[in-house]
Amino acid sequence: MLNIAPTSSEDLPSIVAMEAHEDNKQYIFPYAIERHQKVIDNHDEYHLKLEDQQDGLVGFAIMVESDMETDSLEFRRLVIQKKGHGYGRTAIKWVKRYCFEEKRYKKLWLDVLDTNTKAQQLYLSEGFKESFRTREFINGEWKNLIVMTIVKDQK
Ligand SMILES: CC(C)(COP(=O)(O)OP(=O)(O)OC[C@H]1O[C@@H](n2cnc3c(N)ncnc32)[C@H](O)[C@@H]1OP(=O)(O)O)[C@@H](O)C(=O)NCCC(=O)NCCS
């Protein structure tokens, strides 16, 4: 069973190692450990660790409240190190419940690289819809991103 709880500083070395892993780093823009610590400390950012009773720490997620749109939550990051066991889908379902039922936001959104078709399939199957495509200069390179959204009444 997947347990989802706030990340603590002691978890960060393992989380930074997950981000740096070959299977993950091509799909995300890794944070330095200090930036992860800020996510833990900031009141408008949520750092969650995903732990399985047997497998231990299997991944993490980050959510960020928007200061521009008060009714919207950004699903900033999801990394599952132990892939293909349903942890990613379980985490997304948890985030949707948190966003719409607990916090009562009206919109949940994320961006995903256009090359990351596996994550896109997962997001689509969990009700996210493509909102628009954009091109951003990140870490010295142009990246094609797809912004995907769930709006409450369309859930
Ligand atoms: C994308 C990611 C979060 C998915 O997590 P996961 O725990 O492996 O996914 P799940 O086991 O919950 O599988 C969910 C769906 O993904 C798809 N999927 C899983 N493994 C797959 C694979 N090897 N190839 C293609 N699709 C796959 C399936 O559609 C699956 O649905 P199903 O179980 O109904 O068949 C994870 O692979 C990951 O961390 N990737 C690297 C970082 C990343 O891309 N993060 C998202 C950035 S936006």
The ligand as a Gaussian input file, in Angstrom:
#p B3LYP/6-31G(d) Opt

LIG

0 1
 C        5.655000       8.732000     -15.493000
 C        5.745000       8.060000     -14.123000
 C        5.449000       9.073000     -13.024000
 C        4.669000       6.944000     -14.103000
 O        4.694000       6.302000     -12.839000
 P        4.534000       4.706000     -12.734000
 O        4.376000       4.379000     -11.304000
 O        5.643000       4.055000     -13.460000
 O        3.182000       4.474000     -13.520000
 P        2.057000       3.393000     -13.182000
 O        2.705000       2.088000     -12.801000
 O        1.079000       3.983000     -12.225000
 O        1.415000       3.198000     -14.604000
 C        0.479000       4.125000     -15.070000
 C        0.311000       3.976000     -16.566000
 O        1.517000       4.344000     -17.239000
 C        1.643000       3.523000     -18.398000
 N        2.875000       2.791000     -18.300000
 C        3.434000       2.205000     -17.217000
 N        4.620000       1.653000     -17.535000
 C        4.780000       1.889000     -18.850000
 C        5.801000       1.604000     -19.774000
 N        6.906000       0.938000     -19.415000
 N        5.642000       2.029000     -21.047000
 C        4.544000       2.702000     -21.420000
 N        3.555000       3.020000     -20.592000
 C        3.672000       2.625000     -19.337000
 C        0.464000       2.598000     -18.468000
 O       -0.512000       3.236000     -19.276000
 C       -0.006000       2.568000     -17.042000
 O       -1.360000       2.385000     -16.984000
 P       -1.956000       0.903000     -16.685000
 O       -1.382000       0.490000     -15.381000
 O       -3.429000       1.112000     -16.630000
 O       -1.489000       0.051000     -17.811000
 C        7.123000       7.396000     -13.892000
 O        7.389000       6.523000     -14.937000
 C        8.274000       8.392000     -13.770000
 O        8.635000       8.815000     -12.684000
 N        8.906000       8.760000     -14.919000
 C       10.090000       9.626000     -14.924000
 C        9.772000      11.035000     -14.452000
 C        8.588000      11.615000     -15.168000
 O        8.407000      11.442000     -16.372000
 N        7.742000      12.322000     -14.406000
 C        6.612000      13.024000     -14.938000
 C        7.078000      14.369000     -15.433000
 S        5.731000      15.328000     -16.076000

